Amino acid sequence: MADWIKAVLATAALLAFDTGAQAREPVDVALVLAVDVSRSMSVRELEIQREGYAAALNHPDVVRAVAQGAYGRIAITMFEWAGTSAIRQVFDWTLIETGADADRLSEIVRASRPVAQRRTSISGAILHAVQRMEAAPYDGFRKVIDVSGDGPNNQGAPVLEARQIALSQRIVINGLPLMTRDGPGGGFNIADLDSYYADCVIGGPGSFLVPVNSWEQFPEAIRRKLVLEIGAAPDLPHQVIPAQALPGQSFSPISASHDCLIGEKIWEQRQWMFDDR
């Protein structure tokens, strides 16, 4: 086992011990929102993304989904990510039980000012999300990492290894691949990002992804995704692509044909063109 994997697992074990020493409040879902702010996204895209999350968090459909759970509450935290060293917390673990709770989080997101950062480390985002999950003061009946992004992993650990760490801890990873081309870093994008996310990023029982083909679709896409994650709806709309994997078993996505190191290979070939992406 690689040294970095041992280190992450050791850290997770310590965090689990520390938080486990105190009774953790049960919630229906513990949800980590990991939001891409890499420099391949334009200022306009960052603004649309921020407004989309703000509008989704307190949407009546989302609040209704929270209320319909067994406990009637969820715990949620949100951070922005790019490269391995570019992670910024938007808000810490917070309970949503009422519309007022959701309104407060929506305002926090709307007041935030995301700044584009270098590189794209999906693996770094997943590993940070795993640590945030272990540090949660809440005990989620379901544990979900929600990753958005507009490109493949090109920095840090291989994404498959990071995903396996999350799956081994019974954490589901869902994806929101942004199939857009407005940003300045198009040289590092891939046309079939949805397939890449299906093969290389998402995983766990009931995992799914919601592709975004244009920014006009984003507000509805993130709202739909939150409702599904909170409500664990058994019937997925046709716009939602499901995949299944059980912890400790091999991943069986829609198709297992994508090169999960494609981002790293593109970076090696083109980094001289876009040193800051």
C-alpha positions as CSV (number, residue, x, y, z in Angstrom):
1,M,0.0,0.0,0.0
2,A,1.4,3.4,-0.9
3,D,2.6,5.6,1.9
4,W,0.2,8.4,1.1
5,I,-2.7,6.0,1.3
6,K,-1.5,4.7,4.7
7,A,-1.2,8.3,5.9
8,V,-4.8,9.2,4.8
9,L,-6.3,6.1,6.4
10,A,-4.3,6.7,9.7
11,T,-5.6,10.3,9.8
12,A,-9.2,9.1,9.1
13,A,-8.9,6.6,11.9
14,L,-7.7,9.2,14.4
15,L,-10.5,11.5,13.4
16,A,-13.0,8.7,13.7
17,F,-11.7,8.0,17.2
18,D,-11.8,11.6,18.3
19,T,-15.3,12.2,17.0
20,G,-16.5,8.8,18.1
21,A,-15.6,9.6,21.7
22,Q,-18.6,11.9,21.8
23,A,-22.1,10.9,20.8
24,R,-22.8,12.2,17.4
25,E,-26.2,13.5,16.5
26,P,-28.0,11.3,13.9
27,V,-29.0,12.7,10.6
28,D,-30.5,11.3,7.5
29,V,-27.6,12.4,5.3
30,A,-24.1,13.8,5.9
31,L,-23.4,15.6,2.6
32,V,-20.1,17.1,1.5
33,L,-20.3,19.5,-1.4
34,A,-17.0,19.7,-3.2
35,V,-17.1,22.6,-5.8
36,D,-14.6,23.0,-8.6
37,V,-13.0,26.5,-8.9
38,S,-10.1,25.6,-11.2
39,R,-8.8,28.2,-13.6
40,S,-10.4,26.4,-16.5
41,M,-13.6,28.0,-15.3
42,S,-14.4,31.6,-16.4
43,V,-15.5,34.4,-14.0
44,R,-19.0,34.1,-15.4
45,E,-19.0,30.3,-14.8
46,L,-17.9,30.8,-11.2
47,E,-20.7,33.3,-10.7
48,I,-23.4,31.0,-12.2
49,Q,-22.1,28.1,-10.1
50,R,-22.3,30.1,-6.9
51,E,-25.8,31.4,-7.6
52,G,-26.9,27.9,-8.6
53,Y,-25.8,26.4,-5.3
54,A,-27.3,29.3,-3.3
55,A,-30.6,29.0,-5.1
56,A,-30.7,25.2,-4.7
57,L,-29.9,25.0,-1.0
58,N,-33.1,26.8,0.0
59,H,-35.3,25.7,-2.8
60,P,-38.7,24.4,-1.6
61,D,-38.1,21.0,-3.2
62,V,-34.8,20.6,-1.2
63,V,-36.4,21.7,2.1
64,R,-39.3,19.3,1.5
65,A,-36.8,16.4,0.8
66,V,-35.1,17.2,4.1
67,A,-38.4,17.2,6.0
68,Q,-39.4,13.8,4.6
69,G,-36.4,11.9,6.0
70,A,-36.6,9.6,9.0
71,Y,-34.9,12.2,11.2
72,G,-36.1,15.3,9.3
73,R,-32.6,16.8,9.2
74,I,-29.4,16.6,7.3
75,A,-25.8,17.8,7.9
76,I,-24.0,19.5,5.1
77,T,-20.6,21.2,4.5
78,M,-19.2,22.9,1.4
79,F,-15.7,23.6,0.2
80,E,-14.1,24.8,-3.1
81,W,-11.3,23.0,-4.7
82,A,-8.8,23.1,-7.5
83,G,-5.2,21.8,-7.1
84,T,-4.0,19.7,-4.2
85,S,-3.2,22.8,-2.1
86,A,-6.1,25.0,-3.2
87,I,-9.0,24.2,-0.9
88,R,-11.2,26.8,0.7
89,Q,-14.1,26.1,3.1
90,V,-17.3,27.9,2.2
91,F,-19.1,26.7,5.4
92,D,-18.5,24.1,8.1
93,W,-20.8,21.3,9.1
94,T,-24.3,22.7,9.5
95,L,-27.7,21.2,10.3
96,I,-30.6,21.8,7.9
97,E,-34.0,21.1,9.6
98,T,-36.1,24.1,8.5
99,G,-36.5,26.5,5.7
100,A,-34.8,29.1,7.9
101,D,-31.7,26.9,8.2
102,A,-31.6,26.5,4.5
103,D,-32.0,30.3,3.9
104,R,-29.0,31.0,6.2
105,L,-26.8,28.7,4.2
106,S,-28.0,30.1,0.9
107,E,-27.0,33.6,2.0
108,I,-23.5,32.4,3.1
109,V,-23.0,30.9,-0.3
110,R,-24.3,33.9,-2.2
111,A,-22.0,36.2,-0.2
112,S,-18.9,34.0,-0.9
113,R,-16.5,35.1,-3.6
114,P,-14.8,32.1,-5.3
115,V,-11.4,32.7,-6.8
116,A,-10.1,30.5,-9.6
117,Q,-7.1,28.4,-8.6
118,R,-4.4,26.4,-10.4
119,R,-4.8,22.8,-11.6
120,T,-7.5,20.1,-11.1
121,S,-7.2,17.5,-8.4
122,I,-10.4,15.5,-8.1
123,S,-8.4,13.0,-6.0
124,G,-7.4,15.8,-3.6
125,A,-11.0,16.9,-3.3
126,I,-12.2,13.4,-2.6
127,L,-9.5,12.8,0.1
128,H,-10.3,16.2,1.7
129,A,-14.0,15.3,1.7
130,V,-13.3,12.0,3.4
131,Q,-11.4,13.8,6.1
132,R,-14.3,16.3,6.5
133,M,-16.7,13.3,6.7
134,E,-14.7,11.7,9.5
135,A,-14.5,15.0,11.4
136,A,-18.3,15.5,11.2
137,P,-20.1,16.0,14.6
138,Y,-23.1,14.2,13.0
139,D,-23.7,10.6,12.2
140,G,-25.2,10.3,8.8
141,F,-27.4,7.3,8.0
142,R,-26.0,7.9,4.5
143,K,-22.7,9.6,3.8
144,V,-22.3,11.3,0.4
145,I,-19.6,13.3,-1.4
146,D,-21.0,15.5,-4.2
147,V,-18.2,16.4,-6.6
148,S,-18.6,19.0,-9.4
149,G,-15.9,19.6,-12.0
150,D,-15.2,20.6,-15.6
151,G,-12.2,18.5,-16.3
152,P,-10.3,15.3,-15.4
153,N,-7.9,14.8,-12.6
154,N,-4.4,16.2,-13.5
155,Q,-2.7,16.6,-10.1
156,G,-2.2,14.6,-6.9
157,A,-3.0,10.9,-6.4
158,P,-4.7,8.9,-9.1
159,V,-8.4,9.4,-8.8
160,L,-9.2,5.7,-8.6
161,E,-7.1,5.3,-5.5
162,A,-8.8,8.3,-3.8
163,R,-12.2,6.9,-4.8
164,Q,-11.4,3.5,-3.3
165,I,-10.6,5.1,0.1
166,A,-14.0,6.8,0.1
167,L,-15.8,3.5,-0.9
168,S,-13.9,1.6,1.8
169,Q,-15.5,3.9,4.4
170,R,-19.0,3.4,2.9
171,I,-19.1,6.8,1.5
172,V,-21.0,7.3,-1.8
173,I,-19.6,9.7,-4.4
174,N,-21.9,11.4,-6.9
175,G,-20.8,13.6,-9.7
176,L,-21.8,16.8,-11.5
177,P,-19.6,16.9,-14.6
178,L,-19.7,20.4,-16.2
179,M,-19.7,19.8,-20.0
180,T,-19.1,23.4,-20.8
181,R,-16.5,25.2,-22.9
182,D,-16.6,28.8,-21.8
183,G,-13.5,28.9,-19.6
184,P,-9.9,29.7,-20.7
185,G,-8.5,26.2,-20.0
186,G,-10.2,24.2,-22.8
187,G,-6.9,22.6,-23.7
188,F,-7.2,20.4,-20.6
189,N,-10.9,19.5,-21.1
190,I,-12.2,16.2,-22.6
191,A,-15.3,15.8,-24.7
192,D,-16.7,12.8,-22.8
193,L,-16.3,14.1,-19.2
194,D,-19.5,12.4,-18.2
195,S,-18.1,9.0,-19.2
196,Y,-14.9,9.8,-17.3
197,Y,-16.9,10.7,-14.2
198,A,-18.9,7.5,-14.6
199,D,-15.9,5.3,-15.0
200,C,-13.4,7.0,-12.7
201,V,-15.0,9.3,-10.1
202,I,-18.5,8.2,-8.9
203,G,-19.1,5.1,-6.9
204,G,-21.0,3.4,-4.1
205,P,-24.5,2.0,-3.8
206,G,-27.0,4.2,-5.7
207,S,-24.3,6.6,-7.0
208,F,-25.1,8.7,-10.0
209,L,-24.1,11.7,-12.0
210,V,-26.0,14.6,-13.5
211,P,-24.2,16.0,-16.6
212,V,-24.5,19.8,-17.3
213,N,-24.2,20.5,-21.0
214,S,-24.8,24.3,-20.7
215,W,-24.8,26.7,-17.9
216,E,-28.5,27.4,-18.4
217,Q,-29.1,23.9,-17.1
218,F,-26.9,24.3,-14.0
219,P,-29.5,25.7,-11.4
220,E,-32.0,22.9,-12.2
221,A,-29.3,20.3,-12.3
222,I,-27.9,21.1,-8.9
223,R,-31.4,21.3,-7.4
224,R,-32.4,17.9,-8.8
225,K,-29.1,16.4,-7.6
226,L,-29.6,17.7,-4.0
227,V,-33.1,16.4,-3.9
228,L,-32.0,12.9,-5.1
229,E,-29.1,12.8,-2.6
230,I,-31.2,13.9,0.3
231,G,-34.2,11.8,-0.5
232,A,-32.4,8.8,-1.9
233,A,-35.1,8.5,-4.6
234,P,-35.3,5.0,-6.1
235,D,-36.5,6.2,-9.5
236,L,-34.0,8.4,-11.3
237,P,-35.0,10.9,-14.0
238,H,-33.7,10.2,-17.5
239,Q,-31.2,13.0,-17.2
240,V,-29.5,11.3,-14.3
241,I,-27.0,8.6,-15.1
242,P,-26.8,5.8,-12.4
243,A,-23.8,3.6,-11.5
244,Q,-23.4,0.9,-8.8
245,A,-20.5,-0.3,-6.6
246,L,-20.4,-1.9,-3.2
247,P,-17.5,-1.1,-0.8
248,G,-14.8,-3.7,-1.1
249,Q,-15.9,-4.8,-4.6
250,S,-14.7,-3.8,-8.0
251,F,-16.4,-0.8,-9.6
252,S,-18.9,-1.6,-12.3
253,P,-20.0,1.7,-14.0
254,I,-21.9,2.1,-17.2
255,S,-18.7,1.2,-19.2
256,A,-15.3,0.5,-17.8
257,S,-13.4,1.7,-20.8
258,H,-12.2,5.2,-19.9
259,D,-8.6,5.9,-19.3
260,C,-8.7,7.3,-15.7
261,L,-5.2,8.8,-16.1
262,I,-6.2,10.9,-19.2
263,G,-6.0,14.2,-17.3
264,E,-2.5,13.5,-16.1
265,K,-1.4,12.5,-19.7
266,I,-2.9,15.7,-21.2
267,W,-1.1,17.8,-18.5
268,E,2.2,16.1,-19.4
269,Q,1.6,16.9,-23.1
270,R,0.3,20.4,-22.8
271,Q,1.5,22.0,-19.6
272,W,3.9,24.2,-21.5
273,M,0.9,25.8,-23.2
274,F,-1.1,26.6,-20.1
275,D,1.2,26.8,-17.1
276,D,-1.5,28.3,-14.8
277,R,-4.4,26.0,-15.6
